[in-house]
Amino acid sequence: MFRMTSSRNQNKSGRTHDVFSLVAEIDKVKEREGAENVADAMLGVIRRDDGSFATIPTYEEVYRSLPARELCDYATIAGLPEFQAAAVQSAFCGNIPAGAKTEVVATPGGSGAVYAAILNYVEFGEEYLGPEWYWGPYATLGLEQDKKYVTYKMFDDNYEKFNFEAFKAKTLEMFEKQDSLLTIFNFPANNPSGYNLSVEEWTKITDLYREICKNPDKKVIVVWDWAYTDYAGTKEETRAFLHCFDNMPENMLLLCAYSMSKSFLIYGMRSGALIAVSTSDDVIEDFAGNVCFTSRSTWSNGSRGAQRALGIIYQNPELLAKVEAERMELRDMLINRGKIFMKEAKEIGLICLPHAAGFFITVPCKECSQAFRLLMKEEVYLLTAGEAGIRVAISSCPTKMVYGLAAKIKKCIDDNGFTQEI
């Protein structure tokens, strides 16, 4: 093949990862069969039980009421001031770790936040850490920057709980090679498993970090991918772990990758923020300058309309209460779908990663790519989770189609001699 791309940018192909291109094909099936009758569990979007695209009606109303200038004009580089305040309120719900200050820079969704974190806090050629079950762009965002995502074994051998010992061993191993380590935590409601780390598990993690930070030459950067938090439980339950970061040493930094995509169901508007939490004024100032530079040098600034709408809602308690009630209805629907799938999976012996809440459930399967293609022929639309799992997006699958879905996956695995291991 004749190429004109630069040498470091050859042999990349975003097309092979574009699952969104399959949506048009699936939509044709829905037109023929009826959206509520198709087991579409592919994309991480919420669809109601009639198969329709779900929105947060109050957010949509506020957004549509904005004048043209507020929808179309530029935002500031760091984000509109009322958006910055609303993002912190939305992410932390009053649970900012003791002794810490915050700073906010707007980004194009959670993806932009993770990109900015990797760019500014991982040295070129070095590695950053996350679990073996992960959202694929965690790795590709680093590859684009000549940095490598490495993993630890996320669950114990029985797929029952977080494998702290594996996490600890990998963390200590990496600190032997590097003085700084960025680690991504996509909890609660992990994508792709739906697992929630407990406060006890977070305590063990942060205790390890505090021990490491006794060496002033070491730097710990924690990226909390916030995306699914509002679907994992109450505000109090899902933010309780943040107090494990109370009174952090100055060489420990918490970065929240805040996203409006899931909580406000505006996936395509690409609105989010990277929020720094630190006890050090120097670290906060350094963050603001560098991440604003990243913003101006890449996407320039964020979606003004999305930011303004969030600011309006968080300045109006009545509007905020309506938004939270509308989201709670959807959260309960997802939790119910998850319970249905996991109950049936247990009854028929289908192994799943531990699931508590959120958009996804994952079925370990070594031949997941083959299973993906075979299930599509049966008009069951799922995705692979890495190279060893089948991801079921219960978020987009009508509840009545969740019934029996575990059995269809189990039959595909059994009929073709595919492998599920514990």
Secondary structure, 3 states (H helix, E strand, C coil): CCCCCCHHHCCCCCHHHCHHHHHHHHHHHHHHHCHHHCEECCCCCCECCCCCECCCHHHHHHHHCCCHHHHHCCCCCCCCHHHHHHHHHHHHCCCCCCCCEEEEEEECHHHHHHHHHHHHHCCCCCEEEEECCCCCHHHHHHHCCCCEEEEECCECCCCCCECHHHHHHHHHHHHHHCCEEEEEECCCCCCCCCCCCCHHHHHHHHHHHHHHCCCCCCEEEEEEECCCHHHCCCHHHHHHHHHHHCCCCCCEEEEEEEECCCCCCCHHHCCEEEEEEECCHHHHHHHHHHHHHHHHHCCCCCCHHHHHHHHHHHCCHHHHHHHHHHHHHHHHHHHHHHHHHHHHHHHHCCCCCCCCCCCEEEEECCCHHHHHHHHHHCCEECEECCCCEEEEEHHHCCHHHHCCHHHHHHHHHHHCCCCCCC
